[in-house]
Amino acid sequence: MAQNYFTYVDLKSDLFEEAKIFLQTFTPRRTEIMCKAIEQAAGGSGKMLKAIRDFRAVPCKPIEYVETRDIAIPSDFGDIPARIYSKKTESSAEKPLLLYLHGGGWTIGDINSCADFCQNVAASGMASVVAINYRRAPEHPHPAALDDCICAYKWLAQNADAQGLGSKNIFVAGDSAGGHLATALTDALIRSKLRIPQGLMLFYPVTTFEDRHSDESYKKYGTNYALDAKLMDTFNNVYIPDKNLRKEASPLNFKSLPKFPPTLILSSGCDILLNQDEEFANLLLKHNAKVRHVCVRGATHIYLTMPGMPKSFSIALQETLDFIKKTRS
């Protein structure tokens, strides 16, 4: 895997055209509206943010041969809502299990955000999937979301069999903020000397909370490319308000990277996070971790959880299935 650690995927010019059409669906004042809603919620008025969350929480069209089941994972902080995806007529007991952590800047995503991707993974028959609703900022800043992810992972490792799911191969995946949480979860497990995931799948993940405005990708894609720099700053400010905690919470600074499991990173070519994702992939490689980094040229942020970029979505799905197949024990 390491020999082919960095790959560019470019489906000629049509992938860029797909992104162009996708971006035209965004409301012109989208960033301004979202930042205002998040800041109001941080100040105690969450009405506007709730409206945005509800708007984004629309269930996707179900796949007929995929079964979904909602459960509650117990924790010291209250039950964690979770959804299990499995292929009908097939036993999940021996299949790999994928814990999926949704994105949305730790503030606006939910279990429905990643539903389409999760059910497509389950539909392939390659793995069963469990997605969770972790606590969100600004009501619950760091480390609440991470605590929920750790709790969910530990619970699945102990209770997957009782749920009819396989426990031998547990993978963890996430997009954007969820990619950060998947990485932070692995770091926490390594530091606690607990069982780590069989592998990680990170889609345009956040890998640092430190200032990256000088990055070329920040300068080039800081506005009008799905994830604006101003919105990213707002996400960071409400998720980790205490700036003294940001360095330690940044995956680029983790001391545990030499012990990381095989990792798949998909970055987007038109995304402010591109440079930090490249740096994280190189850092893993430097520490002799097994890593495959695929840059989808022409893709923007958020294509995995918002409809409109089916080619990019398909690339991510196929890379995920191939990774599970090659990495499972």
Secondary structure, 3 states (H helix, E strand, C coil): CHHHCEEEECCCCHHHHHHHHHHCCCCCCHHHHHHHHHHHHHCCCCHHHHHHHHHHCCCCCCCCCEEEEEEEECCCCCCEEEEEEEECCCCCCCCCEEEEECCCCCCCCCCCCCHHHHHHHHHCCCCEEEEECCCCCCCCCCCHHHHHHHHHHHHHHHHCHHHCCCCCCEEEEEECHHHHHHHHHHHHHHHCCCCCCCEEEEECCCCCCCCCCCCHHHHHHCCCCCCCHHHHHHHHHHHCCCHHHHHHHCHHHCCCHHHCCCEEEEEEEECCCHHHHHHHHHHHHHCCCCEEEEEEEEEECCCCCCCCCHHHHHHHHHHHHHHHHHHCC
